[in-house]
C-alpha cells in the first residue's frame, strides 16, 4: 500500500505501520467499532475526525499535539493560522519553518529522513527540552 497524499492520513498511516498493535487492537483501544474505519482514514478515503485524534494517539502511543496540528493545518487552514498566530504551538519561528518545509516537501515526494539525521534531530529536540512533555 502506498502512502497517502493527505498529511493527516499519512501521519496516521505511518503511526499504524510503526505500531506493534494490530489495526483491530488499535481500533478497539481508540473506541472504534471496526478496524475498517481506520483503513479508510489511513488511505485518506475519509477524514480523521479531529475529536478522535486524542484517543487514536493514545492507542498508537504517539503525541496528540502534533497529530492535531497536522489535521487542523490540512482540514481547517484558516483556523490553524489564527491559532498559530495567537497561541502558537510551542515552537520557535525557525522550528515552524522547518516543519512547513518538511510538510511541503512531503507533498512533492514521500521520503524518510535518513536514520542518522532523524536521530540527531530528535536528540536536539529532546536535549532542548521541547519534547520532554510529549515523551512523558
Buried (B, 14 or more C-beta within 10 A) or exposed (E): EEBBEBBBBBBBBBBBEEBEBEBEEBBBBBEBEEBEBBBBBBBBEEBBEBEBBBBBBEBBEBBBBBBBBBBBBBBEEEEBEEBBEEEEBEBEEEBEEEBEEEBEEBEEEEEEEEEEEEEEEEEEBEEEEBBEEBEE
